[in-house]
Amino acid sequence: MAAGAIGALGATGAGLVGVRSEVHAQAAAPAVLAQSADTQKLVATMVSTFNAQLKAGLGDDAKILYVDLATVSHDQSVNPAPYGLSNTKDTACVVNDVTKNPLSSSLVCTKNNLISGDVSHYMFADEVHPTPFENALVARYVLLQMSGKGWL
């Protein structure tokens, strides 16, 4: 369905359409890593299936760029040093103490409820959401892919 909507953009006159794999780092997220091996495998299968169907649905239109964030996010999680990541397993925000973070979410994460130490190069802010640093890495990767396609 998403791929069809994206294809329709081109049909209505959109010049270039960039599409990123929507479910990218979830298989490596702390919330998933805290689950059983079977559940982790299930989530990884769901992520790869969703992204494969999305990519297949896009076809090979030169005006559409599919950016495979799932692969790069996986590489970041198993090989963090080249990306400048210092931690890919833990959360930068306190998420297990409702007195410090009432929603247990990065949505209300501030400098007052970060874990102790330098979290500036962590991958995850909370159990599923990326940190500003990870978002910058994603943006840089998307720009690289756009440049490789000649869009920039």
N, CA and C of each residue as an Amber inpcrd file, in Angstrom:
protein
   456
   0.8120000  -1.1850000   0.0000000   0.0000000   0.0000000   0.0000000
   0.8610000   1.2560000   0.0000000   1.8890000   1.3000000   0.8390000
   2.7600000   2.4720000   0.8900000   3.4600000   2.6760000  -0.4450000
   3.9120000   1.5910000  -1.0360000   4.6070000   1.7040000  -2.3180000
   3.6720000   2.2460000  -3.3900000   2.4220000   1.8330000  -3.3700000
   1.4530000   2.3400000  -4.3400000   1.2270000   3.8270000  -4.1850000
   1.1540000   4.2860000  -2.9490000   0.9690000   5.7180000  -2.6960000
   2.1830000   6.5020000  -3.1640000   3.3580000   5.9420000  -2.9710000
   4.5870000   6.6110000  -3.4050000   4.6410000   6.6630000  -4.9240000
   4.2960000   5.5640000  -5.5710000   4.2540000   5.5450000  -7.0290000
   3.2690000   6.5600000  -7.5690000   2.1610000   6.7530000  -6.8590000
   1.1520000   7.7210000  -7.2860000   1.7000000   9.1450000  -7.2460000
   2.6400000   9.4120000  -6.3640000   3.2560000  10.7470000  -6.3190000
   3.9130000  11.0830000  -7.6500000   4.6330000  10.1110000  -8.1910000
   5.2750000  10.3270000  -9.4900000   4.2610000  10.5730000 -10.5820000
   3.1520000   9.8750000 -10.5140000   2.1110000  10.0220000 -11.5320000
   1.4400000  11.3900000 -11.4720000   1.5250000  12.0410000 -10.3220000
   0.8900000  13.3550000 -10.1770000   1.8620000  14.4940000 -10.4430000
   3.0830000  14.1540000 -10.8410000   4.0210000  15.1900000 -11.2260000
   5.1720000  15.4250000 -10.2710000   5.2690000  14.6570000  -9.1980000
   6.4150000  14.8180000  -8.3050000   7.6810000  14.4930000  -9.0850000
   8.6610000  15.3690000  -9.0150000   9.8790000  15.1690000  -9.7890000
  10.7050000  14.0040000  -9.3050000  11.0800000  14.0140000  -8.0170000
  11.8980000  12.9620000  -7.4340000  11.2900000  12.5800000  -6.0960000
  11.2970000  11.3000000  -5.7830000  10.7270000  10.8320000  -4.5270000
  11.7470000   9.9360000  -3.8480000  12.1470000  10.2990000  -2.6430000
  13.0480000   9.4730000  -1.8450000  12.2490000   8.6550000  -0.8510000
  12.5740000   7.3780000  -0.7370000  11.8850000   6.4810000   0.1850000
  12.9370000   5.7470000   0.9970000  12.8190000   5.8290000   2.2920000
  13.7540000   5.0830000   3.1400000  13.0500000   3.8580000   3.6920000
  13.8200000   2.8110000   3.9410000  13.2230000   1.6400000   4.5670000
  12.6420000   2.1140000   5.8960000  11.3600000   1.9810000   6.0570000
  10.6700000   2.6010000   7.1840000  11.0240000   1.9660000   8.5100000
  11.1730000   0.6830000   8.5160000  11.4930000  -0.0110000   9.7530000
  12.9540000  -0.4000000   9.6550000  13.8280000   0.4110000  10.2490000
  15.2370000   0.1350000  10.0330000  15.9500000  -0.4180000  11.2610000
  16.0720000   0.3250000  12.3050000  16.8800000  -0.1220000  13.4380000
  16.0970000  -0.9460000  14.4500000  14.8430000  -1.2190000  14.1830000
  14.0210000  -1.8680000  15.1990000  14.5220000  -3.2520000  15.5930000
  15.0820000  -3.9920000  14.6850000  15.5560000  -5.3340000  15.0280000
  16.7140000  -5.2820000  16.0210000  17.4140000  -4.1420000  16.1000000
  18.5390000  -3.9970000  17.0230000  18.1950000  -3.1060000  18.2090000
  16.9540000  -2.6910000  18.3330000  16.5430000  -1.7840000  19.4000000
  16.5980000  -2.4660000  20.7630000  16.9110000  -1.6970000  21.7960000
  16.9490000  -2.2840000  23.1470000  15.6640000  -3.0230000  23.5260000
  14.5240000  -2.5210000  23.0990000  13.2590000  -3.1860000  23.4150000
  13.2040000  -4.5800000  22.8160000  13.7900000  -4.7570000  21.6560000
  13.7890000  -6.0670000  20.9950000  14.8790000  -6.9550000  21.5910000
  16.0520000  -6.3710000  21.8360000  17.1490000  -7.1630000  22.3890000
  16.8260000  -7.7100000  23.7780000  15.8740000  -7.0900000  24.4710000
  15.4660000  -7.5630000  25.7880000  14.5260000  -8.7690000  25.7030000
  14.1240000  -9.1360000  24.4940000  13.1840000 -10.2470000  24.2940000
  13.9340000 -11.5530000  24.0640000  13.1900000 -12.6240000  24.0060000
  13.7690000 -13.9470000  23.7620000  14.3730000 -14.0060000  22.3600000
  15.2300000 -14.9790000  22.1520000  15.8530000 -15.1620000  20.8370000
  14.7980000 -15.3980000  19.7590000  13.7570000 -16.1410000  20.0930000
  12.6880000 -16.3910000  19.1210000  11.9720000 -15.0990000  18.7360000
  11.7170000 -14.2450000  19.7160000  11.0540000 -12.9720000  19.4340000
  11.9650000 -12.0710000  18.6180000  13.2390000 -12.0450000  18.9430000
  14.1970000 -11.2450000  18.1670000  14.2070000 -11.6970000  16.7100000
  14.1980000 -12.9900000  16.5080000  14.1870000 -13.5450000  15.1470000
  12.8950000 -13.1570000  14.4230000  11.7820000 -13.2130000  15.1260000
  10.4990000 -12.8280000  14.5460000  10.5080000 -11.3580000  14.1300000
  11.0010000 -10.4860000  15.0000000  11.0540000  -9.0570000  14.6740000
  11.9620000  -8.8280000  13.4690000  13.1140000  -9.4790000  13.4380000
  14.0260000  -9.3230000  12.3010000  13.3460000  -9.7670000  11.0030000
  12.5820000 -10.8590000  11.0650000  11.8570000 -11.3380000   9.8870000
  10.7770000 -10.3390000   9.4710000  10.0640000  -9.7910000  10.4340000
   9.0290000  -8.7980000  10.1230000   9.6410000  -7.5600000   9.4710000
  10.7710000  -7.0920000  10.0060000  11.4450000  -5.9150000   9.4470000
  11.8860000  -6.1890000   8.0170000  12.5500000  -7.3180000   7.8060000
  13.0550000  -7.6090000   6.4580000  11.9080000  -7.8450000   5.4740000
  10.8400000  -8.4670000   5.9210000   9.6890000  -8.6970000   5.0420000
   9.0250000  -7.3850000   4.6520000   8.7910000  -6.5170000   5.6310000
   8.1740000  -5.2200000   5.3350000   9.0180000  -4.4420000   4.3380000
  10.3170000  -4.3390000   4.6060000  11.1820000  -3.5520000   3.7360000
  11.3240000  -4.1690000   2.3530000  11.3680000  -5.4890000   2.2650000
  11.4440000  -6.1430000   0.9520000  10.1820000  -5.8740000   0.1360000
   9.0250000  -5.9360000   0.7840000   7.7810000  -5.6530000   0.0690000
   7.6990000  -4.1940000  -0.3460000   8.1610000  -3.3080000   0.5210000
   8.1760000  -1.8910000   0.1730000   9.0630000  -1.6580000  -1.0500000
  10.2700000  -2.1990000  -1.0150000  11.1990000  -2.0130000  -2.1330000
  10.6490000  -2.6240000  -3.4210000  10.1030000  -3.8180000  -3.3320000
   9.5520000  -4.4750000  -4.5240000   8.3850000  -3.6760000  -5.0960000
   7.5860000  -3.1000000  -4.2280000   6.4410000  -2.3250000  -4.6780000
   6.8170000  -1.0270000  -5.3670000   8.0180000  -0.5510000  -5.1110000
   8.4670000   0.7020000  -5.7250000   8.8890000   0.5140000  -7.1740000
   9.2770000  -0.6770000  -7.5240000   9.7320000  -0.9280000  -8.8960000
  11.0970000  -0.3160000  -9.1360000  11.3760000  -0.0140000 -10.4000000
  12.6960000   0.5130000 -10.7590000  12.6070000   1.8850000 -11.4160000
  11.6360000   2.6670000 -11.0070000  11.4630000   4.0250000 -11.5260000
  12.6730000   4.8840000 -11.1380000  13.3010000   5.5000000 -12.1130000
  14.4890000   6.3240000 -11.8700000  14.1810000   7.5520000 -11.0170000
  12.9240000   7.9070000 -10.9030000  12.5480000   9.0650000 -10.1000000
  12.3130000   8.7110000  -8.6310000  12.4630000   7.4250000  -8.3150000
  12.2800000   6.9740000  -6.9290000  13.5930000   6.4020000  -6.4190000
  13.9990000   6.8710000  -5.2590000  15.2160000   6.3820000  -4.6170000
  14.8310000   5.6420000  -3.3470000  15.1120000   4.3600000  -3.3120000
  14.9070000   3.5700000  -2.0980000  16.1950000   3.6120000  -1.3060000
  16.1450000   4.0780000  -0.0750000  17.3260000   4.1490000   0.7870000
  17.2130000   3.0390000   1.8280000  18.1210000   2.1090000   1.7600000
  18.0970000   0.9250000   2.6220000  18.7400000   1.2370000   3.9740000
  17.9430000   1.7680000   4.8820000  18.4470000   2.0740000   6.2210000
  18.5470000   0.8300000   7.0920000  17.7930000  -0.1950000   6.7630000
  17.8400000  -1.4150000   7.5710000  19.2390000  -2.0210000   7.5430000
  19.8320000  -2.0820000   6.3680000  21.1650000  -2.6800000   6.2440000
  22.2160000  -1.8350000   6.9560000  22.1710000  -0.5280000   6.7530000
  23.1700000   0.3320000   7.3940000  22.9620000   0.3660000   8.9060000
  21.7190000   0.3430000   9.3640000  21.4600000   0.3200000  10.8120000
  21.9740000  -0.9730000  11.4340000  21.7900000  -2.0840000  10.7320000
  22.3270000  -3.3580000  11.2310000  23.8480000  -3.2820000  11.3130000
  24.4790000  -2.7320000  10.2760000  25.9320000  -2.6080000  10.2960000
  26.3830000  -1.7130000  11.4490000  25.6620000  -0.6460000  11.6870000
  25.9970000   0.2370000  12.8070000  25.9310000  -0.5220000  14.1300000
  24.9250000  -1.3700000  14.2790000  24.7490000  -2.0690000  15.5530000
  25.8250000  -3.1230000  15.8010000  26.3510000  -3.7330000  14.7540000
  27.3730000  -4.7740000  14.9360000  28.7930000  -4.2600000  14.7030000
  28.9190000  -3.0790000  14.1280000  30.2200000  -2.5100000  13.7930000
  30.1800000  -0.9920000  14.0430000  29.9910000  -0.5650000  15.3090000
  29.7030000   0.8380000  15.5940000  30.8730000   1.8130000  15.4080000
  32.0950000   1.3730000  15.5920000  33.2370000   2.2930000  15.6000000
  33.3690000   3.1470000  14.3400000  33.2660000   2.5970000  13.1300000
  33.4240000   3.4440000  11.9420000  32.3770000   4.5550000  11.8270000
  31.2680000   4.3780000  12.5260000  30.2030000   5.3780000  12.4870000
  30.3250000   6.3910000  13.6210000  31.2720000   6.1630000  14.5150000
  31.4290000   7.0550000  15.6540000  30.4590000   6.7640000  16.7820000
  29.7960000   5.6280000  16.7380000  28.8510000   5.2570000  17.7870000
  29.5990000   4.6400000  18.9650000  29.2730000   5.0810000  20.1570000
  29.9200000   4.5340000  21.3480000  29.0790000   3.4470000  22.0130000
  27.7810000   3.4090000  21.7210000  26.9150000   2.4210000  22.3430000
  25.7060000   2.1750000  21.4460000  25.4610000   0.9180000  21.1300000
  24.3250000   0.5600000  20.2820000  23.3340000  -0.3550000  20.9970000
  23.5380000  -0.5950000  22.2750000  22.6990000  -1.5450000  23.0210000
  21.8570000  -0.8860000  24.1040000  22.3530000   0.1880000  24.7010000
  21.6840000   0.8070000  25.8370000  20.9820000   2.0920000  25.4250000
  20.1240000   2.5870000  26.3100000  19.4130000   3.8330000  26.0580000
  20.1520000   5.0010000  26.6780000  20.1160000   6.1420000  26.0100000
  20.7350000   7.3600000  26.5440000  19.8610000   7.9800000  27.6320000
  18.5680000   7.7860000  27.5240000  17.6200000   8.3510000  28.4940000
  17.2950000   7.3200000  29.5650000  17.0540000   7.8110000  30.7700000
  16.5500000   6.9380000  31.8210000  15.1280000   6.5470000  31.4270000
  14.8880000   5.2650000  31.2790000  13.5550000   4.8090000  30.8730000
  12.9180000   3.8690000  31.8920000  13.6460000   3.5370000  32.9340000
  13.1280000   2.5690000  33.9040000  12.8360000   3.1960000  35.2690000
  12.6860000   4.5190000  35.2980000  12.3980000   5.2200000  36.5500000
  11.3760000   6.3170000  36.2600000  10.1210000   6.0570000  36.5980000
   9.0620000   7.0130000  36.2640000   9.1760000   8.3230000  37.0400000
   9.9570000   8.3440000  38.1010000  10.1500000   9.6140000  38.8030000
  11.0640000  10.5440000  38.0080000  11.9190000   9.9780000  37.1750000
  12.8200000  10.7750000  36.3340000  12.2760000  10.9490000  34.9230000
  11.5300000   9.9550000  34.4540000  11.0000000   9.9770000  33.0930000
   9.6150000   9.3440000  33.1260000   8.5710000  10.1460000  33.3770000
   7.2340000   9.5970000  33.6050000   6.6630000   8.7760000  32.4510000
   7.1110000   9.0250000  31.2250000   6.6070000   8.2630000  30.0810000
   7.5440000   7.1290000  29.6730000   8.6910000   7.0310000  30.3330000
   9.7110000   6.0410000  29.9600000  10.0380000   6.1450000  28.4770000
  10.1370000   7.3620000  27.9800000  10.2880000   7.6060000  26.5470000
  11.2340000   8.7710000  26.2950000  11.8480000   8.7520000  25.1240000
  12.6930000   9.8770000  24.7380000  11.8720000  11.1290000  24.4560000
  10.5620000  10.9780000  24.3540000   9.6970000  12.1350000  24.1200000
   9.8170000  13.1590000  25.2350000  10.1500000  12.7010000  26.4300000
  10.3150000  13.6190000  27.5550000  11.7320000  13.5350000  28.1240000
  12.6650000  13.1360000  27.3120000  14.0560000  13.0250000  27.7380000
  14.7200000  14.4020000  27.6550000  15.3440000  14.7960000  28.7260000
  16.0740000  16.0610000  28.7880000  17.4330000  15.7950000  29.4080000
  18.2480000  16.8270000  29.5230000  19.5590000  16.6580000  30.1560000
  19.4170000  16.2080000  31.6070000  18.2330000  16.4190000  32.1940000
  18.0010000  16.0400000  33.5850000  17.6700000  14.5670000  33.7820000
  17.3590000  13.8620000  32.6990000  17.0560000  12.4370000  32.8680000
  17.8220000  11.5490000  31.8840000  19.0120000  12.0150000  31.5210000
  19.9290000  11.1480000  30.7730000  20.6330000  10.2240000  31.7590000
  21.0870000   9.0960000  31.2950000  21.9020000   8.2510000  32.1570000
  23.2280000   8.9780000  32.3960000  23.9720000   8.5730000  33.3890000
  25.2410000   9.2470000  33.6720000  26.2750000   8.8930000  32.6160000
  27.1930000   9.7950000  32.3950000  28.2460000   9.5820000  31.4130000
  27.9410000  10.2710000  30.0950000  28.8390000  10.0900000  29.1540000
  28.7200000  10.7080000  27.8290000  27.8370000   9.8470000  26.9350000
  26.6670000  10.3550000  26.6000000  25.7360000   9.6180000  25.7450000
  25.6160000  10.2620000  24.3620000  26.5140000  11.1710000  24.0610000
  26.4020000  11.9460000  22.8250000  26.5310000  11.1110000  21.5520000
  27.0680000   9.9070000  21.6590000  27.2290000   9.0500000  20.4830000
  26.5200000   7.7060000  20.6530000  25.4620000   7.7090000  21.4410000
  24.6240000   6.5210000  21.5840000  23.7260000   6.3960000  20.3580000
  23.3240000   5.1810000  20.0580000  22.4210000   4.9410000  18.9290000
  20.9560000   5.1660000  19.3260000  20.5860000   4.7300000  20.5390000
  19.1870000   4.7910000  20.9510000  18.9810000   5.7530000  22.1140000
  17.9650000   6.5980000  21.9710000  17.5800000   7.5080000  23.0430000
  16.7450000   6.7630000  24.0820000  15.8010000   5.9600000  23.6120000
  14.9890000   5.1320000  24.4970000  14.9560000   3.7240000  23.9180000
  13.9630000   2.9740000  24.2690000  13.9090000   1.5700000  23.8600000
  13.7700000   1.3640000  22.3500000  13.2930000   2.3700000  21.6070000
  13.0890000   2.2050000  20.1640000  13.4920000   3.4160000  19.3210000
  13.6350000   4.5830000  19.9190000  13.8900000   5.8040000  19.1400000
  15.3730000   6.1570000  19.0880000  15.8320000   6.6450000  17.9300000
  17.2330000   7.0180000  17.7830000  17.5600000   8.3220000  18.5140000
  18.8430000   8.4890000  18.7900000  19.3390000   9.7300000  19.3890000
  19.5180000  10.7830000  18.2890000  19.7350000  12.0290000  18.6670000
  20.0640000  13.0410000  17.6540000  21.2960000  12.6470000  16.8330000
  22.2760000  12.0240000  17.4690000  23.4740000  11.5980000  16.7250000
  23.1210000  10.5550000  15.6710000  22.3040000   9.5860000  16.0440000
  21.8850000   8.5580000  15.0760000  21.0620000   9.1870000  13.9620000
  20.2020000  10.1320000  14.3000000  19.4370000  10.8280000  13.2620000
  20.3650000  11.5570000  12.2970000  21.4470000  12.1270000  12.8120000
  22.4260000  12.8020000  11.9440000  23.1170000  11.7910000  11.0340000
  23.4270000  10.6020000  11.5670000  24.0340000   9.5580000  10.7340000
  23.0740000   9.1290000   9.6220000  21.8100000   8.9970000   9.9540000
  20.7920000   8.6290000   8.9590000  20.7130000   9.7070000   7.8840000
  20.6640000  10.9660000   8.3030000  20.5740000  12.0720000   7.3410000
  21.7810000  12.0770000   6.4100000  22.9590000  11.8630000   6.9900000
  24.1820000  11.8350000   6.1720000  24.1370000  10.6940000   5.1620000
  23.6440000   9.5370000   5.5850000  23.5440000   8.3880000   4.6900000
  22.5400000   8.6540000   3.5670000  21.3990000   9.2430000   3.9090000
  20.3900000   9.5610000   2.8900000  20.9760000  10.5570000   1.8840000
  21.6720000  11.5640000   2.3620000  22.2940000  12.5440000   1.4560000
  23.3200000  11.8730000   0.5430000  24.0760000  10.9550000   1.0790000
  25.0560000  10.2050000   0.2740000  24.3550000   9.4200000  -0.8330000
  23.2570000   8.7720000  -0.4900000  22.5090000   8.0100000  -1.4930000
  21.8980000   8.9290000  -2.5420000  21.3980000  10.0780000  -2.1180000
  20.8280000  11.0430000  -3.0670000  21.9130000  11.5850000  -3.9900000
  23.0760000  11.8330000  -3.4410000  24.1920000  12.3190000  -4.2420000
  24.6360000  11.2560000  -5.2470000  24.6810000  10.0070000  -4.7990000
  25.0660000   8.9020000  -5.6950000  24.1070000   8.7320000  -6.8470000
  22.8850000   9.1200000  -6.6660000  21.8780000   9.0330000  -7.7330000
  21.9000000  10.2910000  -8.6090000  22.7270000  11.2710000  -8.2070000
  22.8110000  12.5040000  -8.9870000  21.7420000  13.5230000  -8.6640000
  21.0910000  13.3500000  -7.5220000  20.0260000  14.2690000  -7.1380000
  20.5530000  15.5150000  -6.4480000  21.7800000  15.4920000  -5.9990000
  22.3610000  16.6550000  -5.3080000  23.5590000  17.1700000  -6.0740000
